[in-house]
Amino acid sequence: MVLNPVLGKLVSKRVVLASASPRRQEILTNVGLRFEVVPSWFKETLEKSSFAAPYEYAVETAKQKALEVANRMHVKHLRTPDVVIGADTIVTVDEQILEKPVDKQDAYRMLSRLNGKEHSVFTGVAIIHCSSKDNQLETEVTDFYEETKVKFSDLSEELLWEYIHSGEPMDKAGGYGIQALGGMLVEYVHGDFLNVVGFPLNHFCKKLAELYYPPSKHNVQHKKYDSIPSVDTFENLSDGESESSNFTEHKGASKLDSSGMCSSEAIYNSENSSSVTTALMVPLENQNGVSESAAKLPSKILELMDGFRASKALFVASKLKIFDHLKDKGPLKAVDIADEVGTSVCGTERLLDACAGLGLLEKTTQGYSNTDSTNTYLTSDGEYSLHGYVIHSNDHLWPLFTNLESAVKEGTRQNHRAFGKKAEDLFKDYYHSQEVKQRFMAAMHSIAHLTARDVATAFDLSRFRSACDLGGCTGALAHELVQIYPNLKVTVFDLPEVIANTSYFQPSGQHTAQVTFVSGDFFKDNLPEADLYILSRVLHDWPDEKIHVLLSKVSAVCKPGSALLVAEIVLDEQKTHPPRAVLQSLSMTEGKQRSGSEYKQLLEKYGFTNVQIKITGNLLDAVLCIKKNPSP
Ligand SMILES: Cc1cn([C@@H]2O[C@H](COP(=O)(O)OP(=O)(O)OP(=O)(O)O)[C@@H](O)[C@H]2O)c(=O)[nH]c1=O
């Protein structure tokens, strides 16, 4: 559960924590944030004397840690995260900065200095919003620090050494851990306890609120900042300049949401924080400012109420191939686009404005053009095109969801109402209609291609020589795997009518010969031999009886020590997050989404062990398990 609405803002973003500190991971996990951990390689060797104040050193180190990870992910891993979080904790006493002790003597030196005195713990935090423009990494840095004062009791030498021998001080700034044994050394704490532990959660949430819900100009002028920030609606995703509406004043928020980047107008300074660009100078205590009437708006609810309009605007623009036209010829005026796609001028103009308001297009005096993200994800030949999935959502999921009420009442899929056909007949369509088949394959390919790298790198799979992707469809994951693991050969196993249509989706380039396609039905036919079996987006779709057949077969063919990689959305233990997965469940397939412990239980039931789960931050998570030796 995400209590804080601003943390919810990060749900759809690829968030990376650039820190090896288990404490930071725990603090952020505990509040429901989903993120990937990529420890920074930045060496903490900045010249301390060059900083006017100790906290400046912590902030700069945090920033460099995060930037190193952002750059490395962009360049080496070709995965540009949306947000990278870096942090650095230092202890200061008598104007000296204490970091982690290098050995026991060093720990003793530090603890002796802290003994019986008050000291400060500073954590510097950097939040980096990243984007890729013309393959160059662009970053917007927001940073801040938090100070907490801690006083140690008078401690005996014996106690200090006993504490040092416990091993606890070694990986901790100042040589102590307040959250564990070190807590016994502490007489009082003034300020945020979690800041001492390594991450100032409260200040972090406030910072996100500043970034994602900047105060409107109106509020800045009238200094009403005492309420909780309202959540964006689709209206305040618009780029409008109007002074008359609270929504249209949130220009910065619109840029943040549409591109994942911070707008310079949106970011402002507070007492102990800064951002690279500054416009509105507002003190921290006023940061949550929205006028009283705006605060009362149930913004989240309004956003959900408008969600269907926004989805449909996206679907229709995709269906009309507006993004494709604009990629080739933009910027274009509404009249020219209407002419190209054969639609009414007034209708097209409204649609284009809606898309611009939603951040999918940019509107200038020259006309409309695609944003970078639209070029990448929404054009049909974009690098990570989701076009196929958008069309599938419009043609297949939308009619199903318009019958959601009946689906909930009856507890069944609504194919008969949505398409006037029973599920079996629809299945026949799938077999016989080339168009339906290709639309479905394009949709599957969209998601597989977008998630392939994260799934393939979620675990080190370099020890495997052969893999078999069961239901691997167009081979998007298989191709990614052989790029990453050049010694791997992958067999894509899928139904004959799928295999017959894969040629359109094949990439050119290195290692493609290592991917082969074999047709068959994984419920009935023999499975090809492999060291690693893969089930990506398969298990959630089938009822328990079918899963039983499939996993029994995989388990039987999988040799001890060989492995099974499952790619699915892994639900949290409450089974309410991520919402994408629970909303998907409403399609009422006979299958279901599962939590981490449910996947573990399921896989163990079929003779797999060492079940490891990696939440990737992408649209699919990864679960790896190893086939057990048969019990003697
Ligand atoms: C005072 C105090 C510190 N810490 C830990 O000290 C490390 C500081 O080092 P860092 O350089 O900021 O971080 P790191 O651990 O090296 O990780 P990274 O972010 O990868 O540099 C962090 O772990 C903190 O939790 C505690 O766990 N408890 C405490 O009471």
The ligand as an ORCA input file, in Angstrom:
! r2SCAN-3c Opt
* xyz 0 1
  C      24.895      6.519     11.332
  C      24.380      5.255     10.728
  C      24.743      4.880      9.457
  N      24.287      3.694      8.909
  C      24.717      3.272      7.556
  O      25.934      3.850      7.206
  C      26.097      3.798      5.791
  C      26.682      5.112      5.337
  O      27.469      4.922      4.224
  P      27.138      5.507      2.786
  O      28.429      5.743      2.086
  O      26.196      6.657      2.881
  O      26.360      4.321      2.092
  P      26.849      2.844      1.738
  O      26.376      1.883      2.778
  O      28.322      2.822      1.434
  O      26.044      2.539      0.425
  P      26.109      3.334     -0.979
  O      24.870      4.148     -1.031
  O      26.140      2.252     -2.014
  O      27.349      4.179     -1.018
  C      24.723      3.603      5.228
  O      24.630      2.270      4.690
  C      23.804      3.736      6.429
  O      22.657      2.907      6.292
  C      23.451      2.868      9.627
  O      23.064      1.777      9.155
  N      23.048      3.264     10.890
  C      23.476      4.411     11.476
  O      23.091      4.710     12.626
*
